[in-house]
Amino acid sequence: MSITIIFEPVDTLFFRGNRPFSAGADTFAESIYPSPLTVYGAIGDYILKKNNTNLMDFFNSSIVDTILGKYDADLKDTRVTIKGPFLFLNDKIYFSPPANIHIENGWNIHICLPDTSRKDRWDIKDELYPISLPDKETKPYNKLLPADNMIRYLSNDKIHSFIGEVDTEEIVKNERRYGHKLKAATLTVKEGFLYSIDHARYKDELSSKVYNKAGLAVFVEGLNKKEYPDGVTVIGGEKRMSCIFFKEDLKIPTADLSDKFNGSFFIYLATPAIFSDGFKKDNWFDGFNAQLVGAALNKPLYISGWKRIDFSKGNPRPLRRAVPAGSVYFFKVDKWNKAKFNDFYNQYNFNKSLSDEYQSAGFGIGLIGIWQ
């Protein structure tokens, strides 16, 4: 069963970056957008506590949770899977800006596609076409898009501007916090251990008689709303508090592309993906032959986390380089009829993970669009 979980922070949230931090030696700790691993861990922790499952017995695989099943540190094939997280404001979900959109003069939109007329040589084995950029002075588009605008983008509509897009700062802002390390014996300040850190404050205000509330939205498979009441839980570093709500009526709208399909489609990554071959997969789609002809990518993310092993505290997960959300991959196919495209669309549009790692934890979720 599919439901949506909404995290609405009580106060600021903190999500540690992957760079090491040692109080006394370092003065600033990096904060990042929450990884799907972090959100999956928060949901799993909430489920285990509600089920009164002993955490250490669960991590040791001596017991099987009634909902989560057996502990799977690699998160490849679990009973509960997620898609997300996504920024959420006033009952709307927002997506990362597509990497192939540029903007001119602050409003005129340019959709950049592979230039199939060029035969450039690359230092990679794949025959990929470069992305054609406009001749005019433009900048990469950097606003978040709601679902209705994403449908226009995926449907290959002629777009000159978007309506309803927002800046990230309209949903969440960084807030600098300062702290001191304390002496264990006296709980007084230890000299030389002042540090600062950026916390994330999600919008929570009354403006023009409208109450604006922001948070994180996650789509979850394998949970029943009736079994879990709304409540309060912890998420991220320092065990920051957040309200958690379970909804059944929040859906991602789909585009009707079958009549427009002409042998070319693209995959927009709604969540980060970890690929075995760097920026791409060795085998993109099971049972579907498609040729990668171009890609519009942003700078890589670096994903780590914490892995529990038996009765120990565990150890850090390996640092993995991930393709960020908003990246776009362009494909061409031969001899696909409408039925085959519809079958492919149903399997991979906001459904099956494309990531080579942590598939159950929300990595590699794509949206399918068409281009020509």
Secondary structure, DSSP 4 states (H G I P E B T S, - for coil): -EEEEEEEESS-B--B-SS---BTTBSEE-B-SPPHHHHHHHHHHHHHHHTT--HHHHHTTSS-BTTTBS--TT-SS-SSEEEEEEEEETTEEEEPPPTTEEEETTTEEEE--B-TT-----SSSS--PPBPPPSS--EE---BEEHHHHHHHHTT---S--SS-B-GGGTEEEEEEEEEEE-TTT--EEEEEEEEEEEEEE-EEEETTEEEEEEEEEEEES--GGGS--EEEEETGGGEEEEEEEESS--------TTT--SEEEEEESS-B-BTBBTB-SS-STT---EEEEEE--PPEEE--EE--TTS--EEPPPEEEBPTT-EEEEE-SS--HHHHHHHHHHHTTTS---SS-GGGTTT-EEEEE--
